[in-house]
């Protein structure tokens, strides 16, 4: 870190101070009482209008004065100077009007003729003498007299005097004045340069404000004393008049900014820091506006704001010195010296000529001495800042060590977190793949077994019926195990979600008992429902999850209790604190051997079983049931009965419903639909699943086209119009979602249904233009699929109990060639040929699609009588 510049040598500072004290004695002057015979007194007259011609000035009433106190806005002052030479030889004197910053000074003869024009607004080349001072050379003969009139326009308050000089003495006086002023300006500019260098070295703004303050003070005197017009801007007389005002307006804001930094007012006095800083920046902005001719502060603000800032600076400096802040007393002394000289200058303007010996002490000398004191305060302040910076650096080093240790610990934790997330991701991926690999063959097994169970009983094949029933039971058992695994995974991830629907408790309990009767019969267990509550209780609850919980409890009681009786109890009562809610209590009791206390604590853990008698299943039924009960706001408990057996119980609070529930087709099996034939496109890369979907949908009355990939599906869409598309999710090449995006880009707007073998496929769609009309989880029953198609295509479903629908074209027969091919297929007994024939007729001869559907239905049912009726007498096979 760079160090600030060293403080200036104190010998030079004291030397400058001593020179300032000797300055009044070093500037002797000749006045009008010089032995050369000049008359001392002069007379003055104030022309308020400023329009009085010079030829009429001699008739005005002049008043004898020693000096004139001119104020800005008074008007034009006229001086009458009666001159007399008492010597016996001609003399020449230089008549000086002070101060040199008077804007316009004109000399006139008694007859009104102008003798000379000079002043701060006149370039040096146009003045009577090439001098910074306002001079007029006057020559008088021996014993001669002469009267001069001087017209003075001024732009600031000042005291006007007249002096007469011997030319040689004035030149000697100017040389000495230039020498001492050069020392003053050089010292102050050296202080300004020191501040700039110290700022770039230490990066402390206080040095920059100090440089601005000292440089502004030096430039003010350079402008006042006309050095700027003589050396820096000789042709810019108008700027010379503005420069002193602009530079002097920088003094107070620079002092305000400097004081706030030196006294560290941001820390010690935030209110004073805000006030002084705000006023300083406002005044600086007003100075810039004045410099470039922009709009300035309105009204009295240009006068009030500097006074407020000056009073604030004085008050806070005194307060800081009283509180003993570092450097405050020396800073207060520096400002006090400057203020005293300023007040003396104001008194001089007002006529309070207190100490004539101080007439030559300019503002620059006072500012020079104040600068010495400020430099001392600055060096102390920087030294303090340096100590605080070193301390802060040590604290930062300690903090870095602590942060480095924390970073190492955070890196270790991040590695552990990544390992845990990787393990969790691997588990989720395994479950997803497991679900997909198991559900895909289950979809085919369960679908085909359902079709076999539907068609074979009409033909009387009992052996095949038993085998197909075994396939169906095994598939449903395997599906139940998969559902348990997925529910457990959802529970661990906190993603279990309830789906409340209108529910009738009696219907729920009867369905549970109906499903469990075969299992109870196989274990010689009697099922009973406690008839304590009146029928017809209707609530808003997730009936699917309640049924899953009760099935698990009843199944465990039948299989593992060792008793011969299982009782399902329930009761309902209104909530005391919420009358709109009903408290539902369920209990499953058995008369078996009961469960020991140690086992009751273990059976609710995942993958835990009681012992040798509990080897069936994976040990997830009770943990999942408890998760669902907790999600409903209840608690699943277990207790041994006093007499014999065990009871599992829970209660949940649900909203009650009044009135009968609406009848829907959700509980009825849907076999088809009523209306015109709908054309479907089925896309699946698994041949078995594709055959199953096409067969089931064709049996439901749909015209079906098939595709084994996304690319083939796009070709099918381009070749023939379809009413809806059913697609698998995971396929090589284009997936189901990608296929839908491609179809939407090509302009196909028909509804799409997605079949997913994983739970992830049921999640929300990404934020794009792909929108499936339905997302279904495999394996799905054909009745549920047809019901969903009816909803999407706005069709009227045909229930299993309804008579077969008769469409308007059911009796329209295809052409003779097509009937000949049908007759040949029936003679051979090839069901696949009949299916292909039906598909071709639906595609090529839509008017006969109803007839083709009737033929296909009769062939699949092996109803030969119906086939003979459809073929007709002339078309019957031989």
Secondary structure, DSSP 8 states (H G I E B T S, - for coil): ---------HHHHHHHHHHHHHGGGG-----TTSTTT----EEEEEESSS---GGGGGGS--EEES-EEE-TTS-EEEEEEEEE--SSS-EEEEEEEE-TT-SEEEEE-TTS-EEEEESTTS-GGGSSSSSSSEEEEEEE-TT-EEEEEEEEE-SS-EEEEEEEE-HHHHHHHHHHHHHHHHHHHHHHHHHHHHHHHHHHHH--HHHHHHHHHHHHHHHHHHHHTTHIIIII-TT-HHHHHHHHHHHHHHHHHHHHHHHHHHTTHHHH-HHHHHHHHHHHHHHHHHHHHHHHT-----TTHHHHHHHHHHHHHHHHHHHHHHHT-TTHHHHHHHHHHHHHHHHHHHHHHHT----GGGTT--HHHHHHHHHHHHHHHHHHHHHHHHHHHHHHHHHHHHHHHHHHHHHHHHHHHHHHHHHHHHHHHHHHHHHHHHHHHHHHHHHHHHHHHHHHHHHHHHHT-HHHHHHHHHHHHHHHHHHHHHHHHHHHHHHHHT------EEEEHHHHHHHHHHHHHHHHHHTT-EEEE---S-S--EEEE-HHHHHHHHHHHHHHHHHHS--SEEEEEEEEEE-SS-TTEEEEEEEEEE-S----HHHHHHTTSTT---SGGG-SS-S-HHHHHHHHHHHTT---EEEE-SSS-EEEEEEEEEEEE-S-----STTS-EEEEESS--EEEEE-S-HHHHHHHHHHHHHTT-EEEEESSHHHHHHHHHHS--SEEEEES--SSS-HHHHHHHHHHTT--SEEEEEESSGGGGS---SSS---SEEEESS--HHHHHHHHHHHHT-EEEETTS-----TTTT----HHHHHHHHHHHHHT-HHHHHHHHHHHHHH-GGGHHHHHHHHHHHHTT-HHHHHHHH-STT---
